[in-house]
């Protein structure tokens, strides 16, 4: 049989089928279910098979909807007949409901939407004129609103059929036809109750939600973003829940899609309105709008909104804004425990450790939730970072372990790690040597327990194992863990490279340490090389290569200057980096001044100090370096004044405590007891300070034979510490 004859036969069969539907509707009779919802052996299916297609029977299981019969009858009552496109839309609808997706698509493709679009525009335009009332003498509209609804639904179902067949781009283009037609006809938006008497509004709502999803499936992120913005900016008269769903899905896509959207171009944007500049800002805006709707009780509380907002604001570096959002929520919306935890994390991330700790204390009080493990762990972490609260941190970590019997090893490992960190911090603040040694032993034991629980797979635990061993001068063990950590992380963490180099420098392996730093520099971007270069300069100084060190410090300053000009300090998400860079620049000028003082280049040292004064005039380290400069010049009284100024700024500044003792001993203007007080205070704060032990030994030596044993012990401690001192502190 020729192709033309097959096509003619197909057209005749469909025409007869559509004719039967129209005849029954015109006579007012209801079609039987087997006629209105064709089976897999229906005429449309057979016709589809003849054309070379196969049906996907059962792919979409929906019960036939008699509502479409009512739509067709309404169309008949208004226009007097059901034309070919409308009947085909009706037949395709029932093929789709029966799961005959390919057959339905074949039927829908026979509808010439372009041909009927002018008529639909005319009907929609007239319906949109709220104030006009048609007179009896006016011409009959080309089709009824029910017919328009039926045809637009057919376009939507065509898109759904294409989606089911994996033809996502074609599906999106089909779905877009609906929105283009309505928006171009009614540019000011839909009037209220526009499609209340038919399924038009329902079809529009479905199409609006579907279009972005289709573009995402078609791997067209730009079109997906435009579709989301279109859904939210045009007045579609969506209900609150639908709008909220679209806003949330859009925010999620902006946050996690991996691409960067161009900023929205809002035609009606007011001058004072906020315009998001990037994905993160637009997502934050959407999520904050959702939270406002929750507060106004326009939508139900959705915890995932806060989860996504927490991520977005964390990335942007504005944790205080997140805290404000949580605090503005009405009581009862967010679980009290979740609210306390979120606020604590926000304040901790924003640098307000004590505020965060106070919130956690309230949460962990007897009246709240004393066994909340996440709160206990966070509280222990905060305390472990501040020696003043280290003992309280030990208590929090122990309570967490008591609340974790039989729980996952990873969490138990984290609790043991935090316990070890708190023990270590406490050891640095206790006075008695016996207590100090005990705490150091407990610190290592807890960290080793953490390592066993996590099978040495947690980089943070391995890092602290290496660090603690290094600070206790168990350098071989520290080196073993540092090398293991480097392998575990694949060289991705700058802290590990620097720690490894410092351990090697404590072993006086300066060339190996510099090789490590050079390897790290080769794998690090230019903007992240500051700390590495500073360590390299210290290694060069230790080897007596002062000119090389000056060149390295100059390189650091050049990188920081270019970075400041490139990025500026105004970007919110770079706030933490800006503070770090300012500190690095300040200390670099001070290190460079040290080098010039050792070379007796006073003018160059003074220039360095003037540069640091512009960054932070009242810096304890700056006053200390100024005192060293005066001391090198022989101006001991001026040096003493500078050292005291440093202690006024920071009473616990150990180098200044030692320097004051040195100058007082040299001047001889104070009793040995006063000098000893400065040195013992320095050793209380830093037991590993070789200079403090050495100068304390000199003080005892001055007292003669009566204190010879104490002097010898001090010199022995100073010598042992000097032999294992790194070029920079391990921590």
Secondary structure, 3 states (H helix, E strand, C coil): CCHHHHHHHHHHHHHHHHHHHHHHHHCCCCCCHHHHCCCCCCHHHHHHHHCCCCCCCCCCCCCCCCHHHHHHHHHHHHHCCCCHHHHHHHHHHHHHHCCCHHHHHHHHCCCCHHHHHHHHHHHHHHHHCCCCCCCCCCCCCCCCHHHHHHHHHHHHHHHHHHHHCCCHHHHHHHHHHHHHHHHHHCCCCCCCCCCCCCCHHHHHHHHHHHHHHHHHHCCCHHHHHHHHHHHHHCCCCCCHHHHHHHHHHHHHHHHHCCCCCCCCCCCCCCCCCCCCCCHHHHHHHHHHHHHHHHHCCCCCCCHHHHHHHHHHHHHHCCHHHHHHHHHHCCCCCCCHHHHHHHHHHHHHHCCCHHHHHHHHHHHCCCCCCCCCHHHHHHHHHHHHCCHHHHHHHHHHHHHHHHCCCCCCHHHHHHHHHHHHHHHHHHHCCCCCHHHHHHHHHHHHHHHHHHHHHCCCCCHHHHHHHHHHHHHCCCHHHHHHHHHHHHHHHCCCCHHHHHHHHHHHHHCCCHHHHHHHHHHHHHCCCHHHCHHHHHHHHHHHHHCCCHHHHHHHHHHHHHHHHHHHHHHCCCCHHHHHHHHHHHHHHHHHHHHHHHHHHHCCCHHHHHHHHHHHHHHCCCCHHHHHHHHHHHHHCCCHHHHHHHHHHHHHHCCCCHHHHHHHHHHHHHHCCCCHHHHHHHHHHHHHHCCCCHHHHHHHHHHHHHCCHHHHHHHHHHHHHHHHHHHCCCCCCCC
